[in-house]
């Protein structure tokens, strides 16, 4: 059943089976002049049933409901096409809306994963077992593209849209200044650290993420409504803790770099992970892909700080420590 976590703000816990995240927090804001649902769950029966039961318990009709997708990851967007077909008004950033509607992106992701060192003979297995692929949204969604600073006015709530790239290129949060609510998506989580991974070349998602944290840190926030786990206060302290975490991670990766070039996959295999597996070889291939993306995001930021350098060895992308030039 939906839980009222703030006056006229309800949380529906949508299960994420066999996923360490456990569940997605879907929020429903009921205002005088409208209702807003934030995120949806994976495209799988357990999520569909939980979401439907929650909406019905609140007496909501999708045809008279707006849906805000914080970002393109399937645990947040998987049921977006279904709600769209049922008549809901759908909103997302232009960047992530385009990715949700793209049906060709996985082949490009696989080609880049190969360049980062993932085993070629297991790439298709990695894709097929990736929850983002298995439970992805199926079908086109007609999105209204939200812009940074745009106001969604529900009467009782005036929500400011904030584009916060990092976790995804078009991640978006919602901020209600009068009631000091921050609907964070996966931008800021308390019990776990949002995954910042790089899935293509020519971008710097960790740099984007740290800038996005700085951008929102000055907001007056009394309650954070995250996409996963429990709600929390202590907004600014959590931002500082997340920044410190990534600085420690950057130093770890820098310490692993030497004159011998390494692929992101090789770097990831040497990093410390908070996982229950005895060794890197025991990691499921989908988890190795996640870890490789995180390793790349960190070494790319080191590269932008002139502490690492890249090169290509055939069709493999490799990194090594940059040696300071003598004056």
C-alpha positions as CSV (number, residue, x, y, z in Angstrom):
1,X,0.0,0.0,0.0
2,X,1.2,3.6,-0.6
3,X,2.8,5.3,2.3
4,X,2.2,9.0,3.0
5,X,5.8,10.3,3.6
6,X,4.9,14.0,3.6
7,X,1.5,15.7,3.4
8,X,0.0,14.7,0.0
9,X,3.2,12.9,-1.0
10,X,3.0,9.1,-1.2
11,X,5.6,6.5,-1.8
12,X,4.9,3.2,-3.7
13,X,7.7,0.6,-3.2
14,X,8.1,-1.1,-6.5
15,X,10.1,-4.3,-6.1
16,X,13.3,-5.0,-8.1
17,X,13.7,-8.8,-7.8
18,X,17.2,-10.2,-7.5
19,X,18.6,-6.7,-7.5
20,X,20.8,-5.3,-4.6
21,X,18.8,-2.1,-4.8
22,X,15.8,-4.1,-3.6
23,X,13.1,-1.7,-4.7
24,X,12.3,1.6,-6.5
25,X,10.6,4.5,-4.7
26,X,7.8,5.7,-6.9
27,X,6.5,9.0,-5.6
28,X,3.0,10.4,-6.1
29,X,2.4,14.1,-5.4
30,X,-1.3,15.0,-5.1
31,X,-1.9,18.7,-5.6
32,X,-5.0,20.9,-5.9
33,X,-4.5,21.3,-9.6
34,X,-3.0,17.9,-10.6
35,X,-1.2,14.7,-9.7
36,X,2.4,13.8,-10.6
37,X,3.9,10.3,-10.5
38,X,7.7,10.2,-10.4
39,X,9.3,7.1,-12.1
40,X,7.8,3.7,-12.9
41,X,9.9,0.6,-12.3
42,X,11.2,-2.1,-14.6
43,X,9.3,-3.6,-17.5
44,X,8.4,-6.8,-15.7
45,X,5.2,-8.2,-14.1
46,X,6.2,-7.7,-10.4
47,X,6.8,-4.0,-11.0
48,X,3.7,-3.6,-13.1
49,X,1.5,-5.2,-10.5
50,X,3.0,-3.1,-7.6
51,X,2.7,0.1,-9.5
52,X,-0.9,-0.6,-10.6
53,X,-2.0,-1.6,-7.1
54,X,-0.5,1.6,-5.7
55,X,-2.1,3.9,-8.2
56,X,-5.4,2.2,-7.8
57,X,-5.2,2.5,-4.0
58,X,-4.8,6.3,-4.4
59,X,-7.7,6.4,-6.9
60,X,-5.6,7.6,-9.8
61,X,-6.5,7.3,-13.4
62,X,-3.4,7.4,-15.7
63,X,-5.4,9.4,-18.2
64,X,-5.6,12.3,-15.7
65,X,-2.0,11.9,-14.4
66,X,1.3,13.3,-15.3
67,X,4.4,11.1,-15.1
68,X,8.0,12.5,-14.6
69,X,10.9,10.2,-15.5
70,X,14.0,11.3,-13.6
71,X,16.3,9.3,-16.0
72,X,16.5,6.7,-18.6
73,X,17.6,3.7,-16.6
74,X,15.1,0.8,-17.0
75,X,14.3,0.6,-13.3
76,X,13.0,4.1,-13.5
77,X,11.6,4.1,-17.1
78,X,10.7,0.5,-17.9
79,X,6.9,1.0,-17.7
80,X,6.9,4.5,-19.3
81,X,5.5,3.2,-22.7
82,X,2.6,1.4,-20.9
83,X,1.6,4.5,-18.9
84,X,1.9,6.6,-22.1
85,X,-0.4,4.2,-24.0
86,X,-2.9,4.6,-21.2
87,X,-3.0,8.3,-21.7
88,X,-0.7,9.7,-19.1
89,X,1.2,12.9,-19.8
90,X,4.9,11.9,-20.0
91,X,7.8,14.2,-19.1
92,X,11.6,13.7,-19.2
93,X,14.7,15.6,-20.2
94,X,15.3,15.8,-23.9
95,X,18.5,13.8,-23.6
96,X,17.2,10.9,-21.7
97,X,13.9,10.8,-23.5
98,X,15.8,10.2,-26.7
99,X,17.7,7.3,-25.2
100,X,14.5,5.7,-23.9
101,X,13.1,5.8,-27.4
102,X,16.3,4.6,-29.1
103,X,16.3,1.0,-30.1
104,X,19.9,0.8,-31.5
105,X,22.0,2.0,-28.6
106,X,22.9,-1.4,-27.2
107,X,25.0,-2.4,-30.2
108,X,27.1,0.7,-29.8
109,X,27.5,0.1,-26.1
110,X,28.7,-3.4,-26.8
111,X,31.3,-2.1,-29.4
112,X,32.6,0.3,-26.8
113,X,32.7,-2.3,-24.1
114,X,34.9,-4.4,-26.3
115,X,37.3,-1.5,-26.8
116,X,37.4,-1.2,-23.0
117,X,38.6,-4.8,-22.7
118,X,35.5,-6.8,-21.9
119,X,35.9,-10.4,-23.2
120,X,34.5,-10.5,-26.8
121,X,33.1,-14.0,-26.4
122,X,30.9,-12.9,-23.4
123,X,29.7,-9.5,-24.6
124,X,26.4,-10.7,-25.9
125,X,25.9,-12.7,-22.7
126,X,26.7,-9.5,-20.7
127,X,24.1,-7.6,-22.7
128,X,21.4,-10.3,-22.4
129,X,21.9,-10.5,-18.6
130,X,22.1,-6.8,-18.1
131,X,18.9,-5.7,-16.2
132,X,18.8,-2.5,-18.2
133,X,18.4,-4.6,-21.3
134,X,16.2,-7.5,-20.1
135,X,13.6,-5.2,-18.5
136,X,13.9,-2.1,-20.8
137,X,10.9,-0.1,-22.0
138,X,9.4,-1.5,-25.1
139,X,7.5,0.9,-27.4
140,X,7.7,4.6,-28.2
141,X,6.8,7.2,-25.7
142,X,5.6,10.7,-26.6
143,X,7.5,12.8,-24.1
144,X,7.1,16.4,-23.2
145,X,10.8,17.6,-22.9
146,X,11.3,19.4,-19.6
147,X,13.9,22.2,-19.4
148,X,16.2,23.2,-16.6
149,X,14.4,25.7,-14.3
150,X,10.9,24.8,-15.7
151,X,8.1,24.8,-13.1
152,X,5.6,22.0,-12.8
153,X,2.7,23.6,-11.0
154,X,0.3,21.3,-9.1
155,X,-1.3,24.0,-7.1
156,X,-0.1,22.7,-3.7
157,X,3.4,22.1,-5.1
158,X,5.5,24.2,-7.4
159,X,8.3,21.9,-8.5
160,X,11.4,23.3,-10.2
161,X,13.1,20.9,-12.7
162,X,16.8,20.7,-12.3
163,X,18.9,18.9,-15.0
164,X,21.7,17.2,-13.1
165,X,23.9,15.2,-15.5
166,X,26.3,12.5,-14.1
167,X,24.4,9.3,-13.3
168,X,23.0,9.7,-16.8
169,X,23.5,12.5,-19.3
170,X,20.0,13.9,-18.9
171,X,19.3,13.0,-15.3
172,X,16.7,15.4,-13.7
173,X,15.6,16.2,-10.2
174,X,12.6,18.1,-8.8
175,X,12.8,20.8,-6.0
176,X,10.0,22.3,-4.1
177,X,11.5,25.4,-2.4
178,X,8.5,26.3,-0.1
179,X,8.3,22.9,1.4
180,X,12.0,22.1,1.0
181,X,11.5,18.8,-0.8
182,X,14.1,17.4,-3.1
183,X,13.1,14.5,-5.3
184,X,16.5,13.1,-6.1
185,X,16.1,10.2,-8.5
186,X,19.5,8.6,-8.4
187,X,21.4,11.8,-8.1
188,X,21.8,11.6,-4.3
189,X,21.2,8.4,-2.3
190,X,22.0,8.0,1.4
191,X,22.8,4.3,2.1
192,X,24.5,3.6,-1.2
193,X,26.6,5.6,-3.7
194,X,25.0,6.4,-7.0
195,X,26.8,4.5,-9.8
196,X,28.7,6.9,-12.1
197,X,29.8,4.9,-15.2
198,X,31.0,5.8,-18.6
199,X,29.5,3.8,-21.5
200,X,30.9,5.8,-24.5
201,X,34.0,7.8,-25.5
202,X,34.3,11.5,-25.5
203,X,32.4,12.3,-22.3
204,X,33.3,12.8,-18.6
205,X,30.3,11.8,-16.5
206,X,32.1,11.9,-13.2
207,X,33.1,15.5,-13.8
208,X,29.5,16.3,-14.7
209,X,28.3,14.5,-11.6
210,X,30.6,16.5,-9.2
211,X,29.5,19.7,-10.9
212,X,25.9,18.7,-10.5
213,X,26.4,18.0,-6.8
214,X,28.0,21.5,-6.3
215,X,25.1,23.1,-8.3
216,X,22.4,21.8,-5.9
217,X,24.4,21.9,-2.7
218,X,23.2,25.5,-1.8
219,X,19.5,24.6,-1.9
220,X,17.5,24.7,1.3
221,X,16.4,21.1,1.6
222,X,14.6,19.6,4.6
223,X,13.8,16.2,3.2
224,X,15.4,14.2,0.3
225,X,13.1,11.7,-1.5
226,X,15.6,9.4,-3.3
227,X,14.9,6.8,-6.0
228,X,16.2,4.0,-3.7
229,X,16.3,3.1,0.0
230,X,15.1,5.4,2.7
231,X,14.2,9.1,2.8
232,X,16.7,11.3,4.6
233,X,17.7,14.7,5.8
234,X,21.2,16.1,6.0
235,X,21.3,17.0,2.4
236,X,24.5,19.0,2.3
237,X,26.4,16.6,4.5
238,X,25.5,13.8,2.2
239,X,26.7,15.7,-0.8
240,X,30.1,16.3,0.9
241,X,30.3,12.6,1.7
242,X,29.6,11.6,-1.9
243,X,32.3,14.0,-3.1
244,X,34.8,12.6,-0.6
245,X,34.0,9.1,-1.7
246,X,34.8,9.9,-5.3
247,X,38.0,11.6,-4.4
248,X,39.1,8.5,-2.5
249,X,38.1,6.4,-5.5
250,X,40.1,8.6,-7.8
251,X,43.2,8.2,-5.6
252,X,42.7,4.4,-5.6
253,X,42.6,4.4,-9.4
254,X,45.6,6.7,-9.7
255,X,47.6,4.3,-7.4
256,X,46.8,1.5,-9.8
257,X,48.1,3.3,-12.8
258,X,51.7,2.8,-13.9
259,X,53.8,3.0,-17.0
260,X,52.2,-0.2,-18.3
261,X,49.0,0.7,-20.1
262,X,45.8,-1.0,-18.9
263,X,42.3,-1.3,-20.3
264,X,39.4,0.0,-18.1
265,X,38.5,-3.7,-17.7
266,X,42.0,-4.5,-16.3
267,X,41.8,-1.5,-14.0
268,X,38.4,-2.6,-12.7
269,X,39.7,-6.1,-12.0
270,X,42.3,-4.6,-9.6
271,X,39.9,-2.1,-7.8
272,X,38.3,-2.9,-4.5
273,X,34.5,-3.6,-4.7
274,X,31.9,-3.9,-2.0
275,X,30.7,-7.3,-3.3
276,X,30.3,-10.7,-1.8
277,X,32.4,-12.5,-4.5
278,X,35.8,-14.0,-3.6
279,X,37.5,-12.7,-6.8
280,X,37.0,-10.7,-9.9
281,X,36.6,-13.9,-11.9
282,X,33.5,-14.8,-9.8
283,X,31.8,-11.5,-10.7
284,X,28.8,-12.1,-13.1
285,X,29.7,-10.6,-16.5
286,X,27.0,-7.9,-16.1
287,X,28.6,-6.8,-12.9
288,X,32.0,-6.7,-14.6
289,X,30.5,-4.4,-17.2
290,X,29.2,-2.1,-14.5
291,X,32.6,-2.1,-12.8
292,X,34.4,-1.4,-16.0
293,X,32.2,1.6,-16.7
294,X,32.9,3.0,-13.2
295,X,36.7,2.5,-13.6
296,X,36.5,4.3,-16.9
297,X,34.6,7.3,-15.4
298,X,37.2,7.7,-12.8
299,X,40.3,7.4,-15.1
300,X,38.7,9.8,-17.5
301,X,38.5,12.4,-14.8
302,X,42.1,11.7,-13.9
303,X,42.9,12.3,-17.6
304,X,41.1,15.6,-17.6
305,X,43.3,16.5,-14.5
306,X,46.4,15.6,-16.5
307,X,47.2,12.7,-14.1
308,X,46.5,10.0,-16.7
309,X,46.9,9.6,-20.4
310,X,45.2,7.4,-22.9
311,X,46.3,5.6,-26.1
312,X,45.1,2.8,-28.3
313,X,46.6,-0.6,-28.7
314,X,45.0,-1.9,-31.8
315,X,41.3,-1.6,-31.0
316,X,41.7,-1.5,-27.3
317,X,41.6,1.7,-25.2
318,X,44.3,1.8,-22.6
319,X,45.4,4.2,-19.8
320,X,48.6,4.8,-18.0
321,X,49.9,7.3,-15.4
322,X,51.0,10.6,-16.9
323,X,54.6,11.4,-15.9
324,X,55.1,15.1,-15.1
325,X,57.5,16.7,-17.5
326,X,60.6,18.3,-16.1
327,X,60.9,22.0,-16.4
